[in-house]
Amino acid sequence: LAIDTYLALEHSAVEAYNNVRKAVLRCYPDTDFPSHHKIKRIVAQMSGIESIVDDMCAEGCTAFTGDYALLDHCPHCHSYRYDQIKYEASNGKVKSPVKVFHTVPIGPQLQTLYRDPAAA
């Protein structure tokens, strides 16, 4: 049920999944209905498709990958890479990116698509 719900709501906000989950658990409290984070991991493991998460500038002008992977500021707009409140409160130990983006590699997607002869 959780996987069907996750897939049905794939283009909806996380909040929509969480609202359905709460409703199911209210009606059926003994049901094992995993959180959005957990079901997302389950689907990724089943399909073999996982996204690569990289930090990016708050304005979206730089991805901190490749030559920019070690930078703490955007070379274009000079905004911080990490949330400064969390960074300073932890004395530089917590590096929580201001913004991230997900890349889903095409190879595993194609492998999954053509794994089933009916889809090929």
N, C-alpha and C positions, 0 to 999 in steps of 0.2 A: 504494500500500500504506500509506503514512504517513497519508494523509487518511482512508482507511477505518479504520485503527487509532485515529486521533484521535477520529473520530466514534463508533466503537464504545465507546470508553472515556470519553465525554463527562461521565459522572457519577461517574467514578472519580478517584482522586488522581493528581496529576501523576507521582507515583512509579510508578504502574502503567504509564503510557505509557513512561516512561524504562526500566522493566524490559523491556518488550516490545522497545523500540528496541535495547537492549543485546543481547538474545537474537538479534534479526535481524542485527545487525552482527557478532556472533560467528560466525554461520553463513554470512553473506554479507558479508564485509568490504568489498567494492567497491560495495555498495549505497549509494545516496544516500538515507539515512533521516534527515530533519531532526530537530533537537531539538524539544522541546515548544514552546518559545517561538517558534521559526521556523515550525512548522506552524500554530500558533495565528494568527500574522500572515498566513500564506498563506490560511487559511480565511476570515479576516476580510476580506481583500482580494477573494477570490472572491465572497463573499456580500454584501459591501457593509455588513456589520453589524459595528460596532466598539463596544466599551464605552467609557464616559466614566469615568475614574478620578478619584476625589476622596479627599482625606485625611479621616480621621475620628478622633475621640477614642478613646483606648485602651479606654475603658469603653463606647463605642458611643452615648454620649448626645448627641454633636454632630457634624454634618457640617460641615467647614470650606468651605462654599460660600456664595454670596450675601453677606449681611451679616457672616458669620463668616469669609470667605475670607482676611482679613489677620491673623486672630488666631493667636497662638502657643500659647495655653492654652485649654482648654475653659472656657467661662463657667459651666458647671454643676458639674463635679467638679474643675476646676483642674488636670487632668493635662496634661502637655506634648503638643504636637502632633508634635514631632520627637524622634527617638531622641537623647537627651541625650549619650550616650557618643560617637556619631559626630559630633554637632554640636560638642561641646566639643573633641574631638580634632582637628577641622578648623578650629578658631577661627571657627566659625559659617558656614563655606563649604558644608558638606554638610548639606542639610536632607532627611533621610530620614524619611518619615512613620512613626509608630508603627503605624498601622493605615490601611488604605484600603478603599474599597468601590467596586464597579463598577455603573454604571447602563447598561442597554442600552435605548436609545430605541426606542419602539414603532413609529415611522414607518418606519425602514429594515427592521424585521422584517416589517411588513405588506407593504411593497413587494416584498421578496424572496419572501414567501409567495405573493403573487398574480402574480408574474412568470411563473410556469409555469401555463398554462391548466388543466392536469390537477389542480393544487392549489387552483384557485379555486373 
